[in-house]
Amino acid sequence: MPLGKVQTQIVARLEQMGKLTTEQRLTIAGSPEEPTGDILDKMLRDDYGIEAFALLVAKARAFGFAPCNVARCRVTSSTYERLPQEFCEQNLVLPVGELGECVLIAFANPFDESLQGKIHEITGRKVIRLLAPDKDIREKFSKVQEVSGEGFGDVVDMIGAQYGVVADANEDDLTDEESGPIIDLASRIIEEAYFAGTSDIHIEPQEHDVVIRYRVDGVCHEKLRLPTKVGPALVARLKIMCNLDITERRLPQDGRIVFKQYTKKGLDLDLRVSTAPLNHGEGIVMRILDKQKTTLPLPALGFSEENLARYRAVITQPYGMILHCGPTGSGKSMTLYSALNEINTPDIVIRTAEDPIEYTLPGLNQMQMHRQIGLTFATALRAFLRQDPDIILVGEIRDRETAGIAVEAALTGHLLISTLHTNDAPGTVARLSDMGVEPFMISSSLLAVCAQRLMRRVCKTCRVAYEPEGREKAVFEKGIGWSGQIFKHSPKGCSKCSGNGYKGRVGIHELMVTNEELVEAINKQVESVELKKIAQRQGMKTLHQDSLLKVKEGLSTLEEAIACVPPDMK
């Protein structure tokens, strides 16, 4: 029986490609039984040595579709930005690229017209169908799952073999910080954290295991659990990396890891390391300082137009003190560096005292603090006052001595910028008073206080619009005198936000700029609540109000705004 039309075309295409001779084509065509489908595929592979991809190309040409070698396609999380992975797995399709306004989709069955229509509806793009073996497509799904997993499989297996199996091993052997698996594990934890966009790494010993957690966009996620016996060795290895005393386990220690010398991936990172003795062993928290990251321009930090104009006016003043307040991880350092980057010109001398130096900017003279040898913020400030600076940045005002010298610098013709740990802008005045600074000194030196937080951005791809009602509506009417449509995050998320519903963060700010009324109130030592009311009359938006404005603009959700800062007390 002669070959069918499609089979004839496949064999003819193979002949055209030089994979079959004319005699071989005629032999296949003259087979006593019609070799169709899988039978023909097996015959071509086994009897004539046709490679799988060559057969795919011939089929695609016979059917009028372009072939796709899926094995060479790189599949990452961004592959599924337009077409969800779950949909792809159910229908055996794989997005492999874009061409202008078209998406390139590899199909196991490109003849399904209805499937093409569904993809067009989901992506909003014209679909170009490519043909790929279903086996190759399935393999790509499994590879994506491996990539998106923890990524510690090999080193954890080695750890398990060395630490988890041996029951009667010597305890010293189980705490060898120089063993290969421990060295690999310590480096891998940091590398994986960097690629995941982590700000802080938490290593926490528990009763039965050691938990590794990453803080991403302000929220901690558990990444890995390890046997309890691994904890001391891992902590010792990290202590070695930052030159701490590995024999001292009873007291907290602070250090710094210059990670570039421990990685083969070219990551130029520093890590600020803090150890602490906990009830089940030593714990470590590491803050990642990405030296490759550049500062953001001020407009990209989330300032409202009004706040941005007022803040820019303040940072161009010739002298005075500007303070940023908020908890650790609220974006204070980024704002400070962005401000310096904006006003940094060749005719201005800028000195900074930092612990640690988080960003390196050209044109700045930066000094790293070393408390062990007596180089503190106060010591650095005294030295700077003798070095003719125009602008001084102090990483943090921590004590009475530093506060006093900072105020003195601001009153003697220098612009001083620093940070302080307070909850809101008006509370900064009380904090300085507690440090022993006289009210008249505060009022004379203070230009502005900017309280800030970081709020998670709702994913623009999967966010859900709705009209707030009841208590939610009342929050907006009371806070900013507005009501209307806002957004909430999708519980399931999407590929773009890794299923979280949020991606990235935006700053919210409470900018209190001093004026005559505030100066008079500070001199009279009025309470923070009254200072806040005065500042609001002068145009200050509170943290709560600014967070609601971000929700109104569609940048975040009401749920996130309330979780970030509490509503104002009236």
DALIN-V412737 format. One record per residue. RES is the residue in one letter. NEAR is the number of other C-alpha atoms within 12 Angstrom. Layout:
BEGIN
RES/NEAR
RES/NEAR
END
This chain:
BEGIN
M/12
P/19
L/25
G/20
K/16
V/23
Q/31
T/28
Q/24
I/37
V/42
A/30
R/28
L/34
E/25
Q/19
M/19
G/17
K/27
L/28
T/19
T/18
E/15
Q/23
R/28
L/17
T/23
I/34
A/26
G/17
S/18
P/11
E/15
E/22
P/27
T/24
G/17
D/14
I/17
L/28
D/27
K/18
M/25
L/32
R/20
D/14
D/16
Y/25
G/18
I/28
E/20
A/27
F/25
A/31
L/39
L/34
V/31
A/37
K/36
A/33
R/26
A/24
F/24
G/21
F/25
A/23
P/32
C/38
N/30
V/32
A/24
R/14
C/24
R/20
V/28
T/26
S/28
S/21
T/29
Y/31
E/32
R/33
L/35
P/32
Q/32
E/20
F/22
C/31
E/25
Q/18
N/27
L/30
V/44
L/51
P/43
V/37
G/28
E/20
L/14
G/11
E/14
C/20
V/29
L/36
I/43
A/40
F/40
A/33
N/26
P/33
F/18
D/17
E/15
S/14
L/24
Q/29
G/19
K/20
I/32
H/23
E/15
I/20
T/24
G/16
R/22
K/21
V/35
I/32
R/36
L/36
L/40
A/41
P/31
D/28
K/21
D/27
I/37
R/27
E/23
K/34
F/34
S/18
K/20
V/27
Q/19
E/18
V/20
S/22
G/18
E/27
G/25
F/30
G/21
D/16
V/26
V/28
D/20
M/22
I/34
G/25
A/17
Q/27
Y/33
G/20
V/15
V/15
A/14
D/12
A/14
N/13
E/15
D/16
D/19
L/31
T/28
D/27
E/28
E/24
S/24
G/19
P/31
I/34
I/31
D/29
L/37
A/40
S/32
R/33
I/40
I/47
E/33
E/32
A/37
Y/33
F/22
A/31
G/27
T/32
S/35
D/36
I/41
H/37
I/44
E/37
P/34
Q/22
E/17
H/16
D/21
V/30
V/30
I/39
R/32
Y/34
R/26
V/32
D/31
G/30
V/27
C/20
H/25
E/21
K/28
L/29
R/29
L/36
P/30
T/29
K/36
V/44
G/37
P/38
A/39
L/44
V/46
A/33
R/33
L/45
K/38
I/26
M/31
C/27
N/18
L/24
D/21
I/27
T/17
E/17
R/23
R/16
L/18
P/22
Q/29
D/27
G/32
R/32
I/33
V/27
F/33
K/22
Q/16
Y/26
T/24
K/13
K/17
G/14
L/27
D/24
L/33
D/35
L/39
R/32
V/36
S/29
T/35
A/27
P/22
L/18
N/13
H/21
G/30
E/35
G/36
I/38
V/34
M/40
R/34
I/42
L/37
D/32
K/23
Q/18
K/20
T/17
T/27
L/22
P/21
L/28
P/22
A/19
L/32
G/35
F/33
S/30
E/17
E/19
N/33
L/25
A/17
R/27
Y/36
R/28
A/19
V/31
I/38
T/27
Q/25
P/24
Y/29
G/37
M/44
I/50
L/53
H/48
C/42
G/36
P/23
T/22
G/28
S/35
G/34
K/36
S/37
M/36
T/44
L/42
Y/40
S/27
A/34
L/40
N/27
E/23
I/29
N/25
T/17
P/12
D/12
I/23
V/25
I/35
R/36
T/41
A/38
E/36
D/32
P/33
I/31
E/33
Y/35
T/27
L/27
P/18
G/19
L/29
N/27
Q/28
M/29
Q/27
M/26
H/21
R/17
Q/10
I/9
G/12
L/19
T/28
F/37
A/32
T/25
A/34
L/41
R/27
A/21
F/30
L/30
R/16
Q/18
D/20
P/29
D/35
I/44
I/52
L/46
V/47
G/41
E/38
I/37
R/25
D/23
R/21
E/22
T/31
A/41
G/30
I/34
A/50
V/45
E/30
A/39
A/37
L/25
T/25
G/22
H/38
L/41
L/49
I/49
S/45
T/45
L/38
H/32
T/31
N/30
D/39
A/43
P/43
G/32
T/42
V/47
A/30
R/30
L/39
S/28
D/20
M/24
G/21
V/30
E/25
P/29
F/23
M/29
I/41
S/35
S/28
S/41
L/45
L/41
A/43
V/45
C/49
A/42
Q/46
R/46
L/38
M/40
R/39
R/37
V/40
C/33
K/29
T/31
C/28
R/30
V/23
A/25
Y/20
E/17
P/24
E/15
G/11
R/13
E/27
K/23
A/19
V/31
F/33
E/20
K/19
G/31
I/25
G/15
W/21
S/25
G/24
Q/21
I/30
F/33
K/34
H/33
S/26
P/17
K/21
G/24
C/31
S/30
K/28
C/31
S/29
G/25
N/27
G/30
Y/38
K/32
G/29
R/31
V/41
G/39
I/44
H/46
E/43
L/42
M/42
V/42
T/38
N/24
E/17
E/22
L/36
V/28
E/20
A/27
I/37
N/23
K/19
Q/25
V/23
E/21
S/25
V/23
E/24
L/33
K/36
K/25
I/28
A/31
Q/25
R/17
Q/20
G/20
M/35
K/35
T/38
L/42
H/35
Q/36
D/43
S/45
L/46
L/36
K/35
V/40
K/32
E/25
G/29
L/35
S/42
T/39
L/43
E/26
E/33
A/39
I/26
A/20
C/33
V/31
P/23
P/25
D/24
M/15
K/9
END
